[in-house]
Amino acid sequence: MYNSCNVTVMVSDFDKSIKFYTETLGLSLKNRWGSEFAYIEAPGLTIGLHPFPEKGPKPKAPGGLSIGLGVKNIEESTEILKDKGVEFSTEIKNDGFIRIIHFSDPDANPLYLCEVEQK
């Protein structure tokens, strides 16, 4: 029935957002349609970047969207991103089987790194 799925993130600066997701986070640009839409490929997830339209969802608006990026070593990954200018809004915390730290993209869309306990 489905042949693809993605999370769409509304952004205010399309090129800056593509650079953040590809160069800063190290994800791959899968496809780009001019200045209208881009697919960013993450392991197990496609992120759609879309410049916000005059009418419709806006970046920086409250909502239930957050993008989680799984990592093997959260301390190492946090340091790599800090060296690239990412500012984290929380410290690494243990939530039972998961260790997690939060940050945002250039439009304040919430993201987090997580290290899941391996059994």
C-alpha positions as a Python dict, from the first residue, in 0.01 Angstrom:
ca = {
    (1, 'M'): (0, 0, 0),
    (2, 'Y'): (273, 250, 95),
    (3, 'N'): (592, 300, -101),
    (4, 'S'): (754, 574, 110),
    (5, 'C'): (709, 771, 430),
    (6, 'N'): (866, 1089, 561),
    (7, 'V'): (845, 1348, 834),
    (8, 'T'): (800, 1696, 684),
    (9, 'V'): (974, 1984, 859),
    (10, 'M'): (869, 2339, 774),
    (11, 'V'): (1177, 2563, 748),
    (12, 'S'): (1235, 2937, 711),
    (13, 'D'): (1569, 2918, 525),
    (14, 'F'): (1568, 2625, 284),
    (15, 'D'): (1939, 2626, 194),
    (16, 'K'): (2051, 2679, 555),
    (17, 'S'): (1833, 2387, 665),
    (18, 'I'): (1970, 2156, 394),
    (19, 'K'): (2322, 2250, 502),
    (20, 'F'): (2237, 2182, 869),
    (21, 'Y'): (2088, 1838, 804),
    (22, 'T'): (2360, 1731, 558),
    (23, 'E'): (2683, 1902, 665),
    (24, 'T'): (2624, 1951, 1038),
    (25, 'L'): (2434, 1629, 1111),
    (26, 'G'): (2602, 1428, 836),
    (27, 'L'): (2282, 1298, 675),
    (28, 'S'): (2243, 1251, 298),
    (29, 'L'): (2052, 1469, 55),
    (30, 'K'): (1842, 1210, -128),
    (31, 'N'): (1664, 1446, -367),
    (32, 'R'): (1595, 1815, -411),
    (33, 'W'): (1327, 1985, -615),
    (34, 'G'): (1458, 2339, -662),
    (35, 'S'): (1365, 2556, -366),
    (36, 'E'): (1037, 2373, -306),
    (37, 'F'): (1117, 2045, -130),
    (38, 'A'): (1407, 1819, -37),
    (39, 'Y'): (1441, 1468, 97),
    (40, 'I'): (1709, 1410, 360),
    (41, 'E'): (1792, 1044, 421),
    (42, 'A'): (1853, 923, 776),
    (43, 'P'): (1880, 557, 883),
    (44, 'G'): (1520, 432, 879),
    (45, 'L'): (1368, 777, 819),
    (46, 'T'): (1324, 1024, 536),
    (47, 'I'): (1299, 1389, 641),
    (48, 'G'): (1116, 1620, 403),
    (49, 'L'): (1226, 1984, 418),
    (50, 'H'): (971, 2235, 294),
    (51, 'P'): (985, 2615, 294),
    (52, 'F'): (679, 2731, 481),
    (53, 'P'): (398, 2862, 263),
    (54, 'E'): (218, 3191, 327),
    (55, 'K'): (-81, 2991, 445),
    (56, 'G'): (-13, 2670, 633),
    (57, 'P'): (216, 2532, 901),
    (58, 'K'): (498, 2759, 1015),
    (59, 'P'): (842, 2679, 1154),
    (60, 'K'): (899, 2747, 1524),
    (61, 'A'): (532, 2681, 1598),
    (62, 'P'): (447, 2446, 1884),
    (63, 'G'): (368, 2094, 1782),
    (64, 'G'): (429, 1731, 1847),
    (65, 'L'): (707, 1683, 1592),
    (66, 'S'): (1054, 1579, 1698),
    (67, 'I'): (1318, 1387, 1508),
    (68, 'G'): (1523, 1127, 1693),
    (69, 'L'): (1863, 1017, 1568),
    (70, 'G'): (1995, 693, 1716),
    (71, 'V'): (2367, 676, 1796),
    (72, 'K'): (2603, 411, 1933),
    (73, 'N'): (2792, 647, 2165),
    (74, 'I'): (2599, 951, 2284),
    (75, 'E'): (2894, 1132, 2443),
    (76, 'E'): (3106, 1103, 2129),
    (77, 'S'): (2818, 1206, 1902),
    (78, 'T'): (2733, 1502, 2126),
    (79, 'E'): (3093, 1627, 2113),
    (80, 'I'): (3107, 1593, 1733),
    (81, 'L'): (2792, 1804, 1697),
    (82, 'K'): (2909, 2060, 1955),
    (83, 'D'): (3227, 2102, 1749),
    (84, 'K'): (2999, 2183, 1452),
    (85, 'G'): (2815, 2452, 1649),
    (86, 'V'): (2512, 2259, 1773),
    (87, 'E'): (2384, 2384, 2108),
    (88, 'F'): (2208, 2129, 2325),
    (89, 'S'): (1908, 2233, 2536),
    (90, 'T'): (1950, 1953, 2790),
    (91, 'E'): (2223, 1741, 2942),
    (92, 'I'): (2243, 1370, 2861),
    (93, 'K'): (1990, 1193, 3079),
    (94, 'N'): (1908, 830, 3143),
    (95, 'D'): (1545, 736, 3083),
    (96, 'G'): (1563, 370, 3178),
    (97, 'F'): (1672, 182, 2865),
    (98, 'I'): (1760, 497, 2671),
    (99, 'R'): (2007, 784, 2709),
    (100, 'I'): (1889, 1104, 2543),
    (101, 'I'): (1994, 1466, 2477),
    (102, 'H'): (1789, 1737, 2303),
    (103, 'F'): (1877, 2011, 2053),
    (104, 'S'): (1709, 2203, 1769),
    (105, 'D'): (1758, 2277, 1402),
    (106, 'P'): (1793, 2639, 1277),
    (107, 'D'): (1413, 2686, 1297),
    (108, 'A'): (1387, 2551, 1653),
    (109, 'N'): (1234, 2221, 1539),
    (110, 'P'): (1312, 1971, 1815),
    (111, 'L'): (1563, 1693, 1758),
    (112, 'Y'): (1735, 1451, 1990),
    (113, 'L'): (2015, 1199, 1999),
    (114, 'C'): (1943, 870, 2168),
    (115, 'E'): (2153, 573, 2269),
    (116, 'V'): (1934, 269, 2329),
    (117, 'E'): (2052, -3, 2564),
    (118, 'Q'): (2146, -313, 2366),
    (119, 'K'): (2022, -647, 2504),
}
